[in-house]
Amino acid sequence: MDKIDKMLLEKVSDLHKISLGAFNIRKNGQVLDRKTTKEIEIIPKKDKSGIDIIVKPNVQNKAVHIPVIITAGGLNDLVYNDFYICKNADVTIVAGCGIHNATNETSTHNGIHSFHLEKGAKVKYIEKHIGTGKGTGIRTIDPVTQVFLAENAVLEM
């Protein structure tokens, strides 16, 4: 990772270094790095771009980071991320996108996010975005969120 990558990651996901927990870092439409744990699985989708994040039952006080960084002009990045938070789990999810565009081409990131929280599950979801670069190209970030909550489930955004 270069200086711009590190700056973008710090701004959108508070990652000053790679997290000790579960994470998925995406750069310019490709996976840069990924780590799953026994409590939080991150599984790439087979039929389209994106990931499934599965937080196992009764997991408490854990975090997962899923930032996206774009440093290429003319890139149109689209991901489908599905979050499956099992019964009585309590987790913080830190997401976001940083686009550094030094070109005159448009760079975009669109995330389609679906949250599926089982009974008693709790999620704090933090999403940050930043656009930088001296280029005249547009930086577009357009997330869409769908939420499905079971009894006594809580999603804080």
LUMMAR-6860 format. One record per residue (C-alpha): residue number from 1; residue in three letters; x, y, z. Coordinates in nm, 2 decimals. Example, Ala and Ser with C-alpha at 12.3 -4.5 7.8 and 13.67 -1.06 7.14 Angstrom:
[r 1 "ALA" [1.23 -0.45 0.78]]
[r 2 "SER" [1.37 -0.11 0.71]]
***
This chain:
[r 1 "MET" [0.00 0.00 0.00]]
[r 2 "ASP" [0.12 0.34 -0.08]]
[r 3 "LYS" [0.08 0.67 0.10]]
[r 4 "ILE" [-0.25 0.76 -0.06]]
[r 5 "ASP" [-0.39 0.41 0.01]]
[r 6 "LYS" [-0.30 0.44 0.38]]
[r 7 "MET" [-0.45 0.79 0.40]]
[r 8 "LEU" [-0.78 0.68 0.25]]
[r 9 "LEU" [-0.80 0.37 0.48]]
[r 10 "GLU" [-0.74 0.59 0.78]]
[r 11 "LYS" [-1.01 0.84 0.68]]
[r 12 "VAL" [-1.29 0.59 0.59]]
[r 13 "SER" [-1.22 0.30 0.83]]
[r 14 "ASP" [-0.99 0.42 1.11]]
[r 15 "LEU" [-0.74 0.16 1.00]]
[r 16 "HIS" [-0.39 0.29 1.08]]
[r 17 "LYS" [-0.26 -0.06 1.03]]
[r 18 "ILE" [-0.43 -0.38 0.94]]
[r 19 "SER" [-0.70 -0.48 1.20]]
[r 20 "LEU" [-0.64 -0.78 1.43]]
[r 21 "GLY" [-1.00 -0.89 1.37]]
[r 22 "ALA" [-1.19 -0.97 1.05]]
[r 23 "PHE" [-1.15 -0.74 0.76]]
[r 24 "ASN" [-1.19 -0.71 0.38]]
[r 25 "ILE" [-1.01 -0.43 0.20]]
[r 26 "ARG" [-1.10 -0.36 -0.16]]
[r 27 "LYS" [-0.89 -0.15 -0.40]]
[r 28 "ASN" [-0.98 -0.05 -0.75]]
[r 29 "GLY" [-1.24 -0.32 -0.79]]
[r 30 "GLN" [-1.03 -0.61 -0.65]]
[r 31 "VAL" [-0.96 -0.76 -0.31]]
[r 32 "LEU" [-0.64 -0.61 -0.16]]
[r 33 "ASP" [-0.65 -0.81 0.16]]
[r 34 "ARG" [-0.90 -1.02 0.36]]
[r 35 "LYS" [-0.90 -1.19 0.70]]
[r 36 "THR" [-1.17 -1.40 0.86]]
[r 37 "THR" [-1.18 -1.52 1.22]]
[r 38 "LYS" [-1.36 -1.81 1.39]]
[r 39 "GLU" [-1.63 -1.57 1.50]]
[r 40 "ILE" [-1.67 -1.36 1.18]]
[r 41 "GLU" [-1.65 -1.51 0.83]]
[r 42 "ILE" [-1.61 -1.31 0.51]]
[r 43 "ILE" [-1.70 -1.51 0.20]]
[r 44 "PRO" [-1.66 -1.38 -0.15]]
[r 45 "LYS" [-1.97 -1.41 -0.37]]
[r 46 "LYS" [-1.95 -1.66 -0.65]]
[r 47 "ASP" [-2.21 -1.51 -0.88]]
[r 48 "LYS" [-2.13 -1.13 -0.86]]
[r 49 "SER" [-1.89 -0.89 -0.70]]
[r 50 "GLY" [-1.92 -0.86 -0.32]]
[r 51 "ILE" [-1.90 -1.05 0.00]]
[r 52 "ASP" [-2.11 -1.23 0.26]]
[r 53 "ILE" [-2.02 -1.14 0.62]]
[r 54 "ILE" [-2.14 -1.39 0.88]]
[r 55 "VAL" [-2.13 -1.31 1.25]]
[r 56 "LYS" [-2.18 -1.63 1.44]]
[r 57 "PRO" [-2.43 -1.66 1.73]]
[r 58 "ASN" [-2.35 -1.50 2.07]]
[r 59 "VAL" [-2.04 -1.32 1.94]]
[r 60 "GLN" [-1.99 -1.01 2.16]]
[r 61 "ASN" [-1.79 -0.69 2.13]]
[r 62 "LYS" [-1.62 -0.77 1.80]]
[r 63 "ALA" [-1.56 -0.55 1.49]]
[r 64 "VAL" [-1.53 -0.61 1.12]]
[r 65 "HIS" [-1.38 -0.35 0.88]]
[r 66 "ILE" [-1.48 -0.35 0.51]]
[r 67 "PRO" [-1.34 -0.04 0.34]]
[r 68 "VAL" [-1.31 0.03 -0.03]]
[r 69 "ILE" [-1.04 0.25 -0.18]]
[r 70 "ILE" [-1.03 0.37 -0.54]]
[r 71 "THR" [-0.73 0.54 -0.69]]
[r 72 "ALA" [-0.80 0.49 -1.06]]
[r 73 "GLY" [-0.98 0.72 -1.29]]
[r 74 "GLY" [-1.26 0.58 -1.50]]
[r 75 "LEU" [-1.35 0.30 -1.26]]
[r 76 "ASN" [-1.71 0.20 -1.20]]
[r 77 "ASP" [-1.71 -0.03 -0.90]]
[r 78 "LEU" [-2.03 -0.21 -0.78]]
[r 79 "VAL" [-2.04 -0.46 -0.49]]
[r 80 "TYR" [-2.32 -0.65 -0.32]]
[r 81 "ASN" [-2.25 -0.70 0.05]]
[r 82 "ASP" [-2.48 -0.91 0.26]]
[r 83 "PHE" [-2.45 -0.91 0.64]]
[r 84 "TYR" [-2.58 -1.21 0.83]]
[r 85 "ILE" [-2.58 -1.14 1.21]]
[r 86 "CYS" [-2.68 -1.45 1.40]]
[r 87 "LYS" [-2.88 -1.47 1.72]]
[r 88 "ASN" [-2.77 -1.25 2.01]]
[r 89 "ALA" [-2.45 -1.13 1.84]]
[r 90 "ASP" [-2.32 -0.78 1.91]]
[r 91 "VAL" [-2.08 -0.64 1.65]]
[r 92 "THR" [-1.95 -0.31 1.51]]
[r 93 "ILE" [-1.91 -0.29 1.13]]
[r 94 "VAL" [-1.69 -0.02 0.99]]
[r 95 "ALA" [-1.74 0.04 0.62]]
[r 96 "GLY" [-1.68 0.33 0.38]]
[r 97 "CYS" [-1.52 0.43 0.05]]
[r 98 "GLY" [-1.24 0.67 -0.03]]
[r 99 "ILE" [-1.18 0.78 -0.38]]
[r 100 "HIS" [-0.86 0.96 -0.48]]
[r 101 "ASN" [-0.91 1.07 -0.84]]
[r 102 "ALA" [-0.62 1.25 -1.01]]
[r 103 "THR" [-0.77 1.22 -1.36]]
[r 104 "ASN" [-1.05 1.39 -1.56]]
[r 105 "GLU" [-1.25 1.06 -1.57]]
[r 106 "THR" [-1.54 0.98 -1.34]]
[r 107 "SER" [-1.47 0.72 -1.07]]
[r 108 "THR" [-1.76 0.56 -0.88]]
[r 109 "HIS" [-1.83 0.31 -0.61]]
[r 110 "ASN" [-2.18 0.17 -0.55]]
[r 111 "GLY" [-2.25 -0.06 -0.26]]
[r 112 "ILE" [-2.57 -0.26 -0.23]]
[r 113 "HIS" [-2.58 -0.36 0.14]]
[r 114 "SER" [-2.84 -0.60 0.29]]
[r 115 "PHE" [-2.85 -0.66 0.67]]
[r 116 "HIS" [-3.02 -0.97 0.81]]
[r 117 "LEU" [-3.03 -0.96 1.19]]
[r 118 "GLU" [-3.16 -1.26 1.38]]
[r 119 "LYS" [-3.34 -1.24 1.71]]
[r 120 "GLY" [-3.16 -1.03 1.97]]
[r 121 "ALA" [-2.87 -0.93 1.73]]
[r 122 "LYS" [-2.72 -0.59 1.76]]
[r 123 "VAL" [-2.51 -0.40 1.51]]
[r 124 "LYS" [-2.35 -0.06 1.51]]
[r 125 "TYR" [-2.28 0.03 1.15]]
[r 126 "ILE" [-2.04 0.31 1.07]]
[r 127 "GLU" [-1.99 0.42 0.71]]
[r 128 "LYS" [-1.76 0.71 0.61]]
[r 129 "HIS" [-1.68 0.85 0.26]]
[r 130 "ILE" [-1.42 1.08 0.12]]
[r 131 "GLY" [-1.32 1.21 -0.22]]
[r 132 "THR" [-0.98 1.36 -0.28]]
[r 133 "GLY" [-0.74 1.43 -0.57]]
[r 134 "LYS" [-0.65 1.72 -0.79]]
[r 135 "GLY" [-0.81 1.57 -1.10]]
[r 136 "THR" [-1.13 1.72 -1.24]]
[r 137 "GLY" [-1.30 1.38 -1.27]]
[r 138 "ILE" [-1.61 1.33 -1.06]]
[r 139 "ARG" [-1.60 1.11 -0.75]]
[r 140 "THR" [-1.93 0.93 -0.69]]
[r 141 "ILE" [-2.03 0.72 -0.40]]
[r 142 "ASP" [-2.38 0.59 -0.39]]
[r 143 "PRO" [-2.46 0.32 -0.12]]
[r 144 "VAL" [-2.80 0.15 -0.10]]
[r 145 "THR" [-2.91 -0.03 0.22]]
[r 146 "GLN" [-3.18 -0.29 0.29]]
[r 147 "VAL" [-3.25 -0.40 0.65]]
[r 148 "PHE" [-3.43 -0.71 0.77]]
[r 149 "LEU" [-3.47 -0.72 1.15]]
[r 150 "ALA" [-3.60 -1.01 1.36]]
[r 151 "GLU" [-3.76 -0.97 1.71]]
[r 152 "ASN" [-3.55 -0.75 1.94]]
[r 153 "ALA" [-3.28 -0.69 1.68]]
[r 154 "VAL" [-3.12 -0.35 1.67]]
[r 155 "LEU" [-2.93 -0.18 1.39]]
[r 156 "GLU" [-2.77 0.16 1.47]]
[r 157 "MET" [-2.64 0.35 1.17]]
***
